[in-house]
Amino acid sequence: MIAPNITTDRVALLEQQIASDRADAAAAAAAAEAKTATAQSAGDNAWVLTSSMLVLLMTGPGLALFYCGLVRKKNVLGTMMQSFAMMAVITLLWFVCGYSLAFAPGNAYIGGLHYAFLHNVGLTPNMNYAPTIPEQTFMIYQLMFAIITPALIAGAFAERMKFSAMMLFSILWALVVYSPMAHMVWGVGGLLNASGSRPCLDFAGGTVVHITSGVSALVTALYLGKRLGYSKESPPPHSMVLCFIGACLLWVGWFGFNAGSALGASALATSAFVNTQFAAAAGAVSWGAAEWLRSGKASALGAISGAVAGLATVTQAAGFVQPYAAVLIGLFAGAFCFFMVVKVKMWLGYDDSLDAFGVHGVGGTIGALLTGVFASRTINPIFGKDAAGNFKLTGLLEGNPAQLMHQFVAAAIGWGLAIVGTLAILFFVDKLVGLRVTEDDELQGLDLSQHGEAGYDWDTSAA
């Protein structure tokens, strides 16, 4: 017969062993979870940093080459300098206060100065924006958007604005228009933030970037007036080769622009990546088809313009819609932007030199509205779940017509802020330093008159 105390001891030992095994299993599970989280964070960080480089690539050399190829050869360096200058000046402005005004806690319209000089912006995640990457990664990614947005406006005043005026205008515009709009749409507590009562669905900047820059471009073109000798037809591009290379770089960089806005290496990034490709292709085909029907030929300039139109229009929708919707968005964008650039600009006679409004302003507005139509909770259940545990409806086609109205309101606010802010800045800069170069400087070209050098040296006598 076994003594009771021996049995009790064995039971106690067995219980201790079970408890120890459970603790070991829990520790192993916790370690595995920590490793998984670390790996996820590392992957997300790598993707967003890569995307940051891709978006910077869009400005220089992408946009710089695309724009400089479209102008006359006497303005090639001046046009490229407008993009390059933004890469330097907006970076420093972002460090001083731009990032803070866009993303720091503030009111419904603009952020405060809590993050000025990147104070409190470190290597730990900001849980309000991107919980798996360092906040400095998020900050540098958003900087690239702030750089390219004012650079896009330069397409409207190409070949006729002083370099000094352009610099001052761009700095003030980034503070008065861009940062407030970014805060309203993306900033915590912003008026149009997706978590608020007036949610604007803007995945990668259709409203923040394209509407504001495109509308501001139109205002600037009207304020400055036409280039010398401009009729209703723009001078032909001096180098379609440079345009073509620039457009291809823009297409590649746009994957960072849209898919990077998922802020992680996730399925949502895949969805945005796929939609970006399909919309660009559809835009190129649509513009080319419209051009072919009009003139019997599909030009290289038309094809690349259509691709950029598709990309600009799908930017807002990239992380919210299914691939079929991206194709439809691209097809509509290519045809409608073609109509705006080829017909409406001719009818109204304004000199939007490189069609910044016709592509970005119009495309961004179309994209804002079509996002409200096609947004799908299957792709991005951004509004969370209802009381029954089901994901809330997102777009019009899912049964949420209110979202289309929210998109319209956000687009209208973007238009209003861009018009009023740009007019005020143009008036101020014009009075302070003057906006437009002299007639002699314009005839000579911006390269020599503003920078004292030429983009091309045709003198071969020294060779």
N, C-alpha and C positions, 0 to 999 in steps of 0.2 A: 504494500500500500504506500502511495506517494504522500509525503507529508504536505499539508496544506500550504505551509510557508514556501516550500520549493515551487509548487504550482504557481503561487502568486508571483514569485520572483521571475519565473519564466514568462508569464503573461506581461509583467512590467517590462522585461527586456524586449519582448516582441513588440509591444506598443512603442517603446523608445525607438526600435529599429524602423518601424513604420513611419513614425514622426520624422526620423532622420531622413528616410528615403523621400518622404514628401517634401521636406525642406530642400534636399538636394535637387529634386525635380523642379521645384519652384525657382530655385536659384539658376538652374540651367535654362529654364524657360525665360527668366528675366534677362539672363545674359544673351540668349539668342535674340530676344526682342530688342535689346539694346544694340546688338550688332546689326540687326535689320534696320533699326531706326538710323544708326550711324551710316550704314550703306545708302539708305534712302536719302539722307541729308547730303551725303557726298555726291550722289548722282544728281540730285536736284540742283545743288550748288554748281556743279560742273556744267549742267545744261544752261542755267541762267547766265553764268559767266560767258559761255560760248555764244549764247543769244545776244548778250551785250555787245560782243565783238561784231556779230552779224549786223546788228542795227547801226553800229558806228560805220560799218562798211557801206551801209546804204547812203550815208552822207558823203563820206570820202573813202573811196573814189566814186561810188555809184551815182549819187545825185550830181556831184561836180562834173563828171563826164557827160551825163545825160543832158544837163543844162548847157554846158559849154559847147557841146556839139550842135545845139540848136541855134546858137547865136552866130553873128558874123565873126570872122576870124580876128578882127581888131578888138573884140571884147572877150576873147576866150579866157585869158588869165584873170581878168576882172570878175568874170562869172564864177570861175573856180575858187577865187579868193573869198567870195561871199559864202560859199559852203565851208571852206577851211576855217575861216574866221569864227564861224559858229562853234566849231569843234574846240576852239581854244577859249573864246570869251564866255560862252554859255557854261562851260565846265567850271570856270572860276565863279561865275554868278551862282551856279547850283551849290557850290561849296559855301558861299557867303550866306545866302538866304533863300535861293530858289527851291531847294528840296524842302526846307522848313515850311515855306509858304504853301507848298503843294500837299505835304503829307503830315506835318505836325498837327497836334490837336489845336483846334481853333474854333471858329464859328461855322455856320452853314455855307459860307461863301469863300473863306480863305483860312489857311492855317496860320498858326502863330509863329513865334521865333524860337520855340523850344529846341529846334534842331539847327539853329543858325551856327555856321562854321562847323557843322557836323557834330556839334555838342550832343552827347547822349546817343550818337549813331555808331554803334560798335560792331563787334563780330558775333554777337548773339542775335537770335531771331527776334523780330518784332512780331508778336503774335497777332497783331491786328492786320498785318498785310501778308506775310509769308512765313509760316511757322517752321519751315524746314531748312531755311537758308539764312546766313548772316544778314543783318540789316544793311550792312555796307554793300552786299551783293545786290539787294533790292534797290538800294540807292543808286548804284552805278548803272544798273539796268534802266531805271527810270530817267537817268540823265541822258541816255542816248535818244530817248523820245524828245526830251526838251531841246536837244541839239538840232534834230532834223526838222522840227516844226517851223521855226522861223526861217530855216534855210529854204523850205518849200516856197515861202512867200516871195523869195527873191526871183522866182520865175515870172512874176507879174511886172516887176520894175526893172527887168534886165535891160542893160545897155543905156540906162539914163539916170541912175541915182548915184550921188556921191558916195564914195566909200565911207567917209566919216559919218554921213547921215545914215547910211545903212547900219553901221555899227551901233549908233545911238538908238535908232529906231528899234533894232532887234533886242537890245538890252531892256528897253522900256516895255516892249511888247511881251517879252518873256515874263516880266513882273506883273504887268497890268492885265494881260489876257490869258497867257498860258497857265501860270501857277494857280490863279483862281479857278479856271475851268477844270484843271486836273484835280484840285481839291474838291470841287463840287461833285465830280463824278466818281473819283476813286478814293478820296480822303475819308477817313473815319469821321462820321458826323456831317459829311457833305450834303448839300441840298438834294443832289441827284444820285446819291450813293444807292447801290442796289439793295442795301439793307434798310433803307428808309421808306418813307411813305410815298415818294415820287421816284421810284427806281428807274434809272437809266441803264440799260444793258449795253455796255461798251467794253468789249473784251480787250481790245488792243489799241483803241484810240481813234475810232471813226469820228466821234464827236470832239474829243479833246485835241486831236491832232489835225484831222483832215477838214472838218467843218471850220474850225477856227482859222487855220492857215489859208484855206481856199477862199473863204469870205473876206478875210483880211487882204488877200491878194487882189481881189476885185476892187475893194475900196481903195487900195494903194494905186492900182492902175488908173482908176477914174480920177483920183486926186492929182496924180502926176501929169496926166495927159499922155498923148501919143508920142511915140518916137518921131524924130524928124524924118519926113518923107514917108511916113506910114499911111497907107491907104486903107483898104479893107483886107488886104492880104499881107501876112507877115513875110519878112524876107526869108528865103529858103535857108535851111540849116547849112552851116559851112562844112560840117563833117558828120555824115550819117554813121560813119564807122564809130566815132566816139559816142554818139547817141546810143548806138546798138550795144556797145560794151557796157555803158552806164546802165541801160535798161536791164540787161541780163544780171548785172550785179545787184540792182534793186530787187529783182525777182528772187535771187538767192538770199539776199539779206532779209527779205520779208518773212522768211521762215522763222528767223529770230524775233522779228517784230510781232508776229501773231502767235506762233507756237510757244515762244518764250514767255508770253503773257500768261501761260498756265502756271508760271513760277515753280515749275517742277517737271521732272522727267516722268510724266504720268500719261494715262490714257487720254486725258483732256488735251495734253500737248499733241498727241497723235491726231486727234480729231481736228485741232486747229491747223496742223501741218497739212493734212489731207485737203481740208477746205481751201486753204491758201493756194495750193497747186491747181485745184479744179477751177476756182474762180478766175485765176490768172489766165489759164488756158481758154476758158469760155469767153473772157473779155477780149482776148486777142482775136479769136475766131469771129466774134460778133462784130467788132469794129472793122475787121478786114472784110467781112461779108457786106457790111453797110457801104464801105468804101467802094467795093467791087460793083455793087449795084448802082452806085452814083456815077462812077467814072470808068468802069470797065477794067480797073486794075486794083490790086491790093498792094499798097506800098509798105516798105519796111517801117517807115515812121508810123503809119497807121497801126501796124501789128503791135509794135512795142507800146504805143500809146494805149491801145486796147488792153494789153496785159496790165499796165500800170493802173488803168481805170478799174479793172476787175479786182486788183489787189487792194486799191484804196477803198473800194466799196465793200469788200468782204471783211475788212479789218474789224469792224464793229461786231460782226456776226460770227467770226471764225470759231470761237469757243462756245457757240450756242446752237448752231444749226447742223443738220445732217448734210451729207455730201450732195444729195440731189438739190438741196436748197442753194448750196454754194454755186453749183453750175447755173441755176436759174438767175442768181444774183449777178454772176459774171456776165451772162448773156445780156441781161437788161442793162447792166452798167456800160458794156462796150457800145451798144447801140445808142443809148441815151446820151452818154458823154460825147460820142461822135456827133450827134445832132447839136449839142450845145457848143462844141468847138467849131464845127464846120458851118453851121447855119445861124444859130442864135448870135454868136459873136460877130458874124458878118452883118446880120440885120441891125444890131445895136451899135456896131462900130467901135467898141472899146478895144484898147490895146493891152490885153493880157498876154504879154510877150510869149510866154512858154506854156500857156494854158493851165496855170495853177488852179484857177477857179473852175474852169470847165471840167477838169479831171478830179481834183481833190475836193473842192467845195461842193460840187454837184454829186460826185461819187460818195463823199462822206454823208451827205444828206439822204441820198437814196439808201445807203447802207443802214443808217439809223432807223429809217422807217421799215425796211424789209427785215431787219432784225426783230422788230416787234411782231412781224407777221410769222416768220419761220422759226423763232426760238423754240427749242424743244427741251423738256425736262429729261428726256432720255439721254441727251448729250451733257447737259449741265443743269442739275436741279438746284439752281442758285437760290431759290426762295424757300428751300427747306421742305418740311413736311407739315401737313395739316393735322387736326386733332385725331383723325382716324389713322394716322401713320403713313399716309400716301403723299408722294411728292406733289407739291402745288403746281398748278398749270402755269406755263411760262409765256407762250406766244399766242397770237390771234388764232392760228390754225388749231391750237390745242384747246381753245375755248376761253382765252383770256384777252378779250378785246381791249381792256384797260391798258395793257402794255403798249399797244400801238399809240395810244394817246400820250403815255409817259414818254415814249420815244420822240414823238412830235414836239412835246414841251421842251425836252432836253435839247433837241436840234434848234428850236426857236431861241432858247437861251444862248446857245452857242453862236447863232447868227447875231443876236442882239449885242452880246458882249464884244464880239469881233468887230462889228460895225462901229459901235460907240467908242470902244477902246482904241481902235486903229485910227479913227478920225482925230481923236484927241491927241494921240501921240504924233501923228503926221503934222498937225497944226503946230504943236510945240516944237518939234524938230525943225520944221520949215522956218519958223521965226528965229530959232536959235542959231542954226548953222546953214540953213538952206538945204532943200532936198535934191534938187536937180542940178546936174552938171551944166555948164554953159554950152551954147550951141557949138562953139569951136571945139570944146572938149568932147562933145558927143560925136562930132564929125571925125575927130581924130581917133576916137575909140577909148574905152576905159583902160585898156592895158597901158597905153602910154600916158594918158592924162591923169590917171589915178595912181598908177604903180610905177611908172617910169621904165617899163620893160615890155617886150613884145612876146607873144606866145610862140610865134614862128619867126625864124630867121631865114629869109629867102636869099640872103647874100652868100653866094658860093665862091666868091673871088678868092677868099682866104684858103680854100680847100686845095 
